[in-house]
Structure formats: structure tokens, C-alpha cells
Amino acid sequence: MSSARLIFGFHAVTAKLRHDPDAVKEVLLDGGRHDKRAQDLLKHVELQGVKLTLADGKRLDAMLPGARHQGVVARVEGGRKALHLDDVLDTLEEPPLLLILDGITDPRNLGACLRVADGAGAHAVIAPKDRAVGLTDVAAKTASGAAETVPYIMVTNLARTLRELQERDIQVIGTAGEAEQDIYQASWPVATAWVLGAEGEGMRRLTRETCDQLVKIPMFGSVESLNVSVAAGVCLFEARRRLIRA
């Protein structure tokens, strides 16, 4: 049985052409697009020798009902590779920077978190298999290409995974509004894994208890919390800033 799937949107398709071109079997582009984004995409298609099909918007709409495909769709073979955490950690040449999501079920939130993780140079995003969204087409589209560049690893037992990270001398830092120290006051080693829970519910009890430390993001306005992807950005970019200065 074929393992073909569709990815869509300029960021996602271009990222796939750049990082895994052998998996791309065909790119379908709206023949009415002649703008710079379309021209840039065509350069990647030509460079990699991928089959190009010009299609009208109605055909692309029929292929992906309800999706905001932006006029570009790619047929990709092989599915997404199921990675293990060791596959990532054993190949790193710098201290690990990881994002762990506990209880994130909205695909758009996941996609936004993947995009933030890519921007901050995080090496992987980790989530439990239960109470978590998979890497759906909606999540991949929201990630704007980051779903193809940042490993998304789903684990059976999150608490056990956290302990395995600690055995590798990776500091597990949870975010909680009631933490005594905020992210700018707290100190941590260079190798970190940042744990964020769902907005409102936060981390599960066992996840919280397994963390090495808890920090909070200081809030100076009237709202009490941030969207999980925004919070992830605050944490990961602060961790990246300290890595650069270390």
C-alpha cells in the first residue's frame, strides 16, 4: 500500500524540498500564481528535479477541502519518520534544547509551537501519546514548514522520559504560574528541556513532580496567562540567549 500523503502551503512544501527532496514526488502549483513566492518555489522544484504540475485552484480545493493551501500542494512518499529521542540526542553537537508539551490537543497550538521551536533552534518537541494531538495536516500547515525540520516525538510514558533526560544531565524545567522564581531570575545549566502544559490546566501532577525546577513567566498586564506557543517562545528564546552567551 502506498504511503503517499499531501503537504501544502509554501513554507511546508519549500522546507520539504530543501531538507528531504527525495520524498517529494510531485508539486502541484496554481497556474495563476506568478508572484515571488511561486517563483522561489519553482527554483527549488527545478533544482531538485521534482515533477511539476500546474493546476487550477478548484482542483487543489478538491484535493484538500477546507484547507488554506495557498495554491501549492505536494505529494510526498514515505510518511513522517517515527523518531526515538535517542536518535536526536545521540547526534547533537551542542547542549540539548528541548520543548515538552503536556496535554496540548489543539493542532494549531502544536503547529505554532513547532514553528517557535524551529525559530529558537530547539532540537525536538516531545509529547505524550495520550492527551496530545498528532502531527496532523492542520498542525503541519500552521507550523509553516517547521513540521518537516523539527522532530516531533510522541512517547508512551512522559514521566519516564523526563527521568531519562535527567539521567543525561538535562535539566527539566516546568512552567507554572505559582512558581517562586520567574524565568529571568532563575538559573539553569546549558542543557535544558522546557515543559509546558495546556492553557488553563497546566502540567499534570506527575509531570510537575518530576521536573527539576519550576519557573513562571512574569505577567505585567491584566491577563493571567499566555497561549502555549507564546509561552514556549518566551522560554526557548531566553534559553537560546543564554546558550549563545555561555
Steps between C-alpha positions, in 0.01 A plus 500: 500500500628847412602722788447817296367806678439862415668804647399851409592866535816672377700463822426130547563403138816709467640358826438147376673575170799639687538234770356179352466544123508127419166460679325758279347328198296785354428865562169643386496877462212730418574608143368846576775578751794694359610684814839484669401214734394290203820584313715408800317169532549426131876548542506228770284269289733540202814464711381171648357366175154445648198454275296821470132514413318826441147475633206730550373602842190281475709186462712590801187583702359156415819330611499676838146610588498788741879536512678830437747349255616836355502349154770238558472131589765228499465122485750351745597136541610318811302674771667671790783305655427373849799618698611392844644755739837327493509550121509874565708524817777267382576718198512843665818705494371765742309491832143375449214750490166318510133596521259267676125546463273339757132490405501707179207377288445790257687441171542874441667539838731210417583650163575837656722332761693318228553829320630663818723199571650525153563871542677452832708210374340239727607149415166324551145539625379217725146408603321206662296273275196548724328839531703641211434584137686321226680674217192560287485690171359800689790492745751471215343791314501721810865407559593673170758237409630430850317164510756382245803636687430451872457140620165443674542201729203339675584284802300241690595613850588868536619482861737217413630701204567796729699277730700369204583858407613567855729195481663673203560811716227697324321736738121460482336837559125528540299819458238582761335825600548429869877441477710710737759610244431647161688404186728803516600443864556126481825331406545171318772300324550520124317173418127550558158355427209743542163359604179687422147385573169588343374852556283502811571143613877515498719196546369178645593426861757228428662710230529792741646283775764361266635841397831613647369853549202719426508853361233749404473759226437835671177665388477878518157563352144392573510152341606209719657268244636472148416270214725194517689588182572852626619360832717250314656787308583690816664196661688367199639832386615587852670160519655557157622847604682347797643221284647758265658687790626186678 
